[in-house]
């Protein structure tokens, strides 16, 4: 299918005219169509969700489309409606993301730019050649440059399909009929076709009243066409509220403020700053709980099925474990370590929409067991959260050793690292065993040395070795802290590396690409920090 669409791009690009100036006049309020259901990706979702997902895929941003032509940021739903109702000139707009530097070099594009027009990209034969190379591979994994070209070609195709409305499946099958939803033009319903024309005329004329009336007619007609096929209105509104509210963004803001207040409080656990930090930490937990609850209600599944969801769950679980341990031990080290960790993780998920897809997707067949999904994946991810908390606490140990030039510095932090490691290893062992039970349930074997399984075992053995060495006194507090930092690299490999670097194995539903440079930079920075702290805190020679 992709090979058939690629040659058609040159013809579709001929639709280009004068670029539309969306900021020249106020557009009708697109909120009238925000909750209109559309079928896409195996589920029925509000048009706002569809718009945000398409703009993310095309432009690499959440909630808005950035126009590289004039630097304007257009709300996702406004951009979608403009593409659909006023498509002229969009091929001239620099809205297609090209973020792979080697590909830009191969195509002769400016390396400092990230957004390009479809017309400019189609005019470069090398793009089509590389994209066909990726599409024609006989089961083999295409080279990185070809994969990057294929991704850009798919973005250009996406722009063209949005301009002709090909992906907007807004019309359910007629009452009593079965099958997929169709576009308004293909529905065979004269009222829907006429309503689409009225929407376009009102949009072009900036007639807010006529647009609102046409939008109301469209909603009524699609629901009357097949009431049984329509999703519940409250579910559509709930998803739109989630998308507009950004609960995970509110959570990382609370975590940043909490970390600042906790760091600045100098009166132990009695000062106002510490209490405010506590309150903000609990608020961050509540925001995340609301986000997970809405995602579960909308999808009907546990919210831990892809990389984005496991990343934000790690932040939630690490903060929850820290709140519990802080209250139990009446100490200030756990929250001081967990709030910047949670803030960094949530911020990462917010700033990397192309690598971490936050869209709500239905389950792939192998995951369609809410019991095993909730037990195995949540247990494993919570173990990663506890081990990440140990990582953050270990940085505190090394920082104190560096400042005081003594490897015995750190005091109670040494015990905190041990406690977080113990919780993490217990959950990691339980999660690995549960994964084997689920594998037997799904694939008919408990263990098969799949890359994901192998690296999960390596991570578990790494931490067991670390804790065993502490028990037999091969190393003490400083050494355990170093081990907690280095050991987390095995977690990163099991969690991120198998899915985003190796990209092989039975766990293909979690595969992705991108971010390897940042992972390597993180590893290099950790090794440099350990070396610096070890050298500065080395025992003085007598």
C-alpha positions in Angstrom: 0.0 0.0 0.0 2.8 2.4 0.9 4.5 1.7 -2.4 1.3 2.6 -4.3 0.9 5.8 -2.4 4.4 7.1 -2.8 4.3 7.7 -6.6 1.0 9.5 -6.1 2.6 12.1 -4.0 3.9 14.0 -6.9 0.4 14.3 -8.4 -1.2 15.3 -5.1 1.4 18.0 -4.5 0.1 19.7 -7.5 -2.9 20.8 -5.4 -0.6 23.5 -3.9 -1.8 27.0 -4.2 -1.3 30.1 -2.1 -0.5 29.2 1.5 -3.4 29.8 3.8 -3.0 32.6 6.4 -4.7 31.2 9.5 -3.8 34.1 11.6 -5.2 36.7 9.2 -8.7 36.5 10.6 -10.4 34.8 13.5 -11.7 31.3 12.6 -15.0 29.9 13.8 -14.6 28.2 17.2 -13.6 24.5 16.4 -14.9 23.4 19.9 -18.3 22.8 18.3 -16.7 19.7 16.7 -14.4 18.8 19.6 -16.4 15.8 20.8 -17.6 14.6 17.4 -16.8 10.8 17.2 -14.4 9.6 14.5 -13.3 6.0 14.0 -9.5 5.6 13.9 -6.9 3.2 15.1 -9.4 0.5 16.1 -11.5 2.7 18.3 -14.0 5.6 18.2 -12.6 8.7 19.7 -13.4 12.5 19.9 -12.2 14.6 16.9 -9.9 16.5 19.3 -8.0 13.3 20.1 -7.7 12.4 16.4 -6.5 16.0 15.6 -3.8 15.9 18.3 -2.6 12.4 17.2 -2.4 13.4 13.5 -0.6 16.7 14.2 1.9 14.8 16.5 2.6 12.3 13.7 2.9 15.1 11.1 4.6 17.8 13.1 6.1 16.2 16.2 4.2 18.3 18.7 1.3 17.7 21.1 -1.7 19.9 21.1 -0.6 22.3 18.3 0.9 22.3 14.8 3.9 24.6 14.3 4.2 26.3 10.9 7.8 26.7 10.0 6.8 29.3 7.3 5.9 32.0 9.8 6.5 30.4 13.2 2.8 30.3 14.1 1.5 27.7 16.4 -2.0 26.5 15.4 -4.2 24.5 17.8 -4.4 20.9 16.6 -8.2 20.9 16.0 -8.0 24.2 14.1 -5.2 22.9 11.9 -7.1 19.7 11.2 -10.2 21.5 10.2 -8.2 23.9 8.0 -6.6 21.0 6.2 -9.9 19.4 5.7 -12.1 22.4 4.8 -9.6 24.7 3.2 -6.8 22.5 1.8 -5.4 24.9 -0.8 -1.8 25.9 -0.2 -0.9 23.5 2.6 1.7 21.8 0.4 3.6 25.1 0.5 3.6 25.2 4.3 6.6 24.0 6.2 4.8 21.6 8.5 6.4 18.2 7.8 8.9 17.2 10.5 12.3 16.0 9.4 14.4 15.5 12.5 17.0 12.9 11.3 20.3 14.7 10.6 21.9 12.1 8.4 18.7 12.1 6.2 18.8 15.9 5.9 22.4 15.6 4.8 21.5 13.0 2.2 18.6 15.1 0.9 20.6 18.3 0.9 18.3 20.0 3.4 19.5 22.6 6.0 20.6 20.7 9.1 19.4 23.5 11.4 15.8 23.3 10.2 13.3 20.8 11.4 10.2 21.6 9.4 9.8 21.5 5.6 7.1 21.7 3.0 5.6 18.7 1.2 6.4 20.3 -2.2 10.1 20.7 -1.3 10.4 17.1 0.0 8.6 15.6 -3.0 11.0 17.4 -5.3 13.9 15.4 -3.9 14.1 12.0 -5.7 16.5 10.7 -3.1 13.7 10.6 -0.5 11.5 8.4 -2.7 14.5 6.1 -3.5 15.3 5.6 0.2 11.7 5.2 1.2 11.2 2.5 -1.5 14.3 0.7 -0.2 12.7 0.5 3.3 9.4 -0.7 1.9 10.9 -3.4 -0.4 13.0 -5.2 2.2 12.1 -8.9 2.3 11.5 -9.2 6.1 14.9 -7.7 6.8 15.3 -4.7 9.1 16.0 -1.7 6.8 19.0 0.5 7.4 18.4 3.6 9.7 18.6 6.1 6.8 16.0 4.2 4.8 13.7 3.9 7.9 14.0 7.7 8.5 13.2 8.4 4.8 10.2 6.1 5.1 8.9 7.9 8.2 9.2 11.3 6.4 7.5 9.9 3.3 4.6 8.6 5.5 4.3 12.1 7.0 4.0 13.6 3.5 1.4 11.0 2.7 -0.5 11.8 5.9 -0.6 15.5 5.0 -2.1 14.6 1.6 -4.7 12.3 3.1 -5.7 14.9 5.6 -6.1 17.5 2.8 -8.5 15.3 0.9 -10.3 14.1 4.1 -9.5 10.4 3.4 -8.8 9.5 7.0 -11.8 11.3 8.5 -14.1 8.4 9.1 -17.0 10.4 10.6 -20.0 8.6 9.2 -21.1 5.3 10.9 -22.7 2.6 8.8 -26.4 3.0 8.2 -28.7 1.6 10.9 -28.6 -2.2 10.9 -25.5 -2.2 8.7 -22.0 -3.5 9.7 -18.5 -2.5 8.7 -16.1 0.4 9.1 -17.1 4.0 9.3 -16.6 6.1 6.2 -16.0 9.7 5.2 -18.9 12.0 4.8 -18.5 12.0 1.0 -18.5 8.2 0.8 -21.4 7.7 3.1 -24.0 8.0 0.4 -26.0 10.3 2.7 -27.0 13.5 0.9 -27.5 15.4 4.2 -24.0 14.6 5.4 -22.5 15.6 2.1 -24.4 18.9 2.1 -23.5 19.5 5.8 -19.8 19.0 4.9 -20.2 21.7 2.2 -21.8 24.1 4.6 -19.0 23.6 7.1 -16.4 24.4 4.4 -18.3 27.5 3.3 -18.7 28.7 6.9 -15.0 28.0 7.7 -13.8 29.9 4.6 -16.1 32.8 5.3 -15.3 32.9 9.0 -19.0 32.7 9.7 -19.1 31.4 13.3 -22.9 31.2 13.5 -23.2 29.2 10.3 -20.3 26.9 11.3 -21.9 26.2 14.7 -25.2 25.4 13.0 -23.6 23.0 10.5 -21.6 21.4 13.3 -24.8 20.8 15.3 -26.5 19.3 12.2 -23.5 17.0 11.6 -23.6 15.7 15.2 -27.4 15.1 15.1 -27.3 13.4 11.7 -24.4 11.0 12.4 -26.0 9.9 15.7 -29.4 9.5 14.1 -27.8 7.5 11.3 -26.9 4.6 13.6 -27.4 5.3 17.4 -26.1 1.8 18.3 -22.7 2.5 16.7 -22.1 5.8 18.5 -19.9 5.8 21.6 -21.3 7.3 24.9 -21.3 11.1 24.8 -19.9 11.2 28.4 -16.9 9.0 27.4 -16.1 11.4 24.5 -16.4 14.4 26.8 -14.2 12.7 29.4 -11.4 12.0 26.9 -11.6 15.6 25.6 -11.4 16.9 29.2 -8.3 14.7 29.8 -6.6 16.1 26.6 -7.4 19.7 27.5 -6.5 19.3 31.2 -3.0 17.7 30.9 -3.0 16.0 34.3 0.5 14.6 33.9 1.8 18.1 32.9 0.3 19.5 36.1 1.9 16.7 38.0 5.5 17.5 36.9 4.9 21.2 37.6 3.9 20.2 41.2 7.0 18.0 41.4 9.3 20.8 40.3 7.9 23.1 42.9 8.0 20.4 45.6 11.6 19.6 44.8 12.5 23.3 45.1 10.7 23.8 48.4 12.2 20.6 49.9 15.7 21.6 48.8 15.3 25.1 50.3 13.8 23.9 53.7 16.4 24.0 56.4 14.3 23.2 59.4 14.1 19.4 59.0 10.6 18.0 58.9 9.0 20.8 60.8 9.4 23.8 58.6 6.7 25.4 56.3 8.8 24.7 53.2 8.9 21.0 54.0 5.1 20.8 54.6 4.4 22.7 51.4 6.7 20.2 49.6 4.7 17.4 51.1 1.4 18.9 50.0 2.7 19.4 46.4 4.0 15.9 46.3 0.6 14.5 47.3 -1.0 16.9 44.7 1.3 15.5 42.0 0.2 12.0 43.0 -3.4 12.9 42.8 -3.0 14.5 39.3 -1.3 11.4 38.1 -4.0 9.2 39.7 -6.7 11.2 37.8 -4.8 10.8 34.6 -4.4 7.0 34.9 -8.1 6.7 36.0 -9.4 8.5 32.9 -7.1 6.5 30.6 -8.4 3.3 32.2 -12.0 4.3 31.9 -11.7 5.4 28.3 -9.8 2.3 27.1 -11.2 -0.3 29.5 -7.7 -1.6 30.4 -4.8 -1.1 32.8 -2.9 2.0 31.7 0.5 0.3 31.2 0.5 -1.1 27.6 3.2 1.1 25.9 6.4 2.9 26.5 4.7 6.2 27.3 2.4 4.7 29.9 5.2 2.7 31.6 7.3 5.9 31.8 4.6 8.0 33.5 3.8 5.0 35.7 7.4 4.9 36.9 7.1 8.5 38.0 3.9 7.8 39.8 5.1 4.6 41.5 8.5 6.2 42.5 6.7 9.1 44.1 4.2 6.9 45.8 6.9 4.6 47.3 8.8 7.7 48.5 5.7 9.2 50.1 5.1 5.9 52.0 8.8 5.5 53.1 9.0 9.2 54.0 6.0 8.9 56.3 7.1 5.6 57.8 10.7 6.7 58.6 9.9 10.4 59.2 12.8 11.4 57.0 13.2 14.0 54.3 15.6 12.1 52.0 13.0 10.0 50.1 10.9 13.0 48.8 13.9 15.1 48.2 15.2 12.3 45.8 11.9 11.3 44.3 10.4 14.7 43.3 13.1 15.7 40.9 13.2 12.2 39.6 9.4 12.2 38.9 9.6 15.7 37.5 12.4 14.7 35.0 10.6 11.5 33.9 7.2 13.3 33.4 8.9 16.2 31.6 10.7 13.7 29.3 7.4 12.1 28.5 5.9 15.5 27.8 8.7 16.7 25.6 9.2 13.6 23.4 5.9 13.0 21.7 7.4 11.4 18.6 9.3 8.8 20.7 6.8 8.4 23.5 3.3 8.2 22.0 0.7 9.3 24.5 -2.3 8.4 22.3 -4.9 6.0 23.7 -4.7 2.8 21.7 -6.7 -0.5 22.0 -4.9 -3.6 23.2 -3.0 -5.8 20.8 -4.2 -9.4 20.9 -1.4 -10.8 23.0 -2.1 -8.2 25.8 -5.9 -8.8 25.9 -5.9 -10.1 29.5 -6.5 -7.4 32.0 -5.5 -9.7 34.9 -2.1 -10.5 33.6 -1.6 -7.0 32.3 -2.4 -5.5 35.7 -0.2 -8.0 37.6 2.9 -8.6 35.5 3.4 -5.2 33.8 2.4 -3.1 36.8 4.7 -5.2 39.1 7.6 -4.9 36.7 7.2 -1.2 36.2 6.8 -0.6 39.9 10.1 -2.5 40.5 11.7 -0.1 38.0 10.3 2.8 39.9 11.8 1.6 43.2 15.1 0.9 41.6 15.0 4.4 40.0 14.3 5.8 43.5 17.4 4.0 44.7 19.3 5.5 41.7 18.2 9.0 42.8 19.2 8.4 46.5 22.5 6.9 45.3 23.3 10.2 43.6 22.7 11.9 46.9 25.2 9.6 48.6 27.9 10.2 45.9 27.2 14.0 46.0 27.8 14.0 49.8 30.9 11.9 49.5 32.2 14.3 46.8 31.5 17.4 48.8 32.9 16.0 52.1 35.7 14.1 50.4 34.8 11.0 52.4 33.2 7.7 51.2 31.6 7.3 54.6 29.6 10.5 54.2 25.9 10.2 53.5 24.6 9.0 56.9 21.1 7.8 56.7 21.1 7.9 52.9 22.9 4.6 52.8 20.1 2.9 54.6 17.5 4.6 52.3 19.3 3.2 49.2 19.2 -0.3 50.7 15.5 0.0 51.5 14.6 1.1 47.9 16.8 -1.6 46.4 15.2 -4.3 48.6 11.7 -3.3 47.5 12.8 -3.0 43.8 14.5 -6.4 43.8 11.5 -8.1 45.4 9.1 -6.7 42.9 11.5 -7.3 40.0 11.7 -11.0 40.9 7.9 -11.3 41.3 7.3 -9.5 38.0 9.8 -11.7 36.1 8.1 -14.9 37.5 4.6 -13.5 36.6 5.9 -12.7 33.1 6.9 -16.3 32.7 3.4 -17.5 33.8 1.8 -15.0 31.4 4.1 -16.3 28.6 3.0 -19.8 29.3 -0.6 -18.6 29.2 -0.2 -16.7 25.9 2.6 -18.6 24.0 2.6 -22.0 25.6 6.0 -21.8 27.2 7.3 -20.4 30.5 10.7 -19.2 29.2 12.1 -18.9 25.7 15.2 -16.7 26.0 13.4 -13.9 24.1 15.6 -10.7 24.3 13.1 -9.1 26.7 13.1 -12.1 29.0 16.9 -12.4 28.8 17.5 -8.8 29.8 14.9 -9.0 32.6 16.9 -11.9 34.0 20.2 -10.0 33.6 18.7 -7.0 35.5 17.5 -9.2 38.3 20.8 -11.1 38.6 22.7 -7.7 38.6 20.8 -6.4 41.6 20.9 -9.8 43.4 24.7 -9.7 43.0 24.8 -6.1 44.4 22.7 -7.0 47.5 24.7 -10.2 48.0 27.9 -8.3 47.9 26.6 -5.9 50.6 25.6 -8.9 52.8 29.0 -10.5 52.6 30.7 -7.1 53.0 32.4 -6.9 49.7 31.3 -3.3 49.6 29.4 -0.9 52.0 27.4 2.3 51.6 29.4 4.1 48.9 29.9 0.9 46.9 26.2 0.0 47.1 25.4 3.5 45.8 27.8 3.1 42.9 26.2 -0.3 42.2 22.7 1.2 42.3 23.7 3.7 39.6 25.5 1.1 37.4 22.8 -1.5 38.0 20.1 0.8 36.7 21.8 0.7 33.3 20.6 -3.0 33.0 17.1 -1.8 33.7 17.4 0.8 30.9 18.6 -1.9 28.5 15.8 -4.3 29.5 13.2 -1.5 29.4 14.3 0.8 26.6 17.2 -0.9 24.8 15.3 -4.1 23.8 12.4 -2.2 22.4 14.1 0.8 20.9 17.6 -0.4 20.0 17.4 -4.2 19.4 13.8 -4.1 18.1 13.6 -7.9 17.9 11.7 -10.6 19.8 8.1 -11.5 20.7 7.5 -8.3 22.5 7.1 -6.4 19.2 4.0 -4.6 20.4 6.3 -2.4 22.5 8.9 -1.5 19.8 9.8 2.0 18.9 12.8 4.0 17.7 14.7 7.1 18.6 16.5 8.4 21.7 19.6 6.2 21.5 21.9 9.2 21.6 20.3 10.5 24.8 20.6 7.0 26.4 24.3 6.8 25.6 24.8 10.4 26.8 23.1 9.5 30.1 25.4 6.4 30.5 28.5 8.5 29.8 27.4 11.2 32.3 26.7 8.6 35.0 30.1 7.0 34.5 31.8 10.4 34.6 30.0 11.3 37.8 31.0 8.0 39.4 34.6 8.5 38.4 34.7 12.1 39.7 33.0 11.2 43.0 35.3 8.1 43.5 38.4 10.1 42.8 37.5 13.1 45.0 36.4 10.9 47.9 39.3 8.4 47.8 41.0 7.6 51.1 44.0 9.8 51.9 47.3 8.0 51.8 49.1 7.7 55.2 
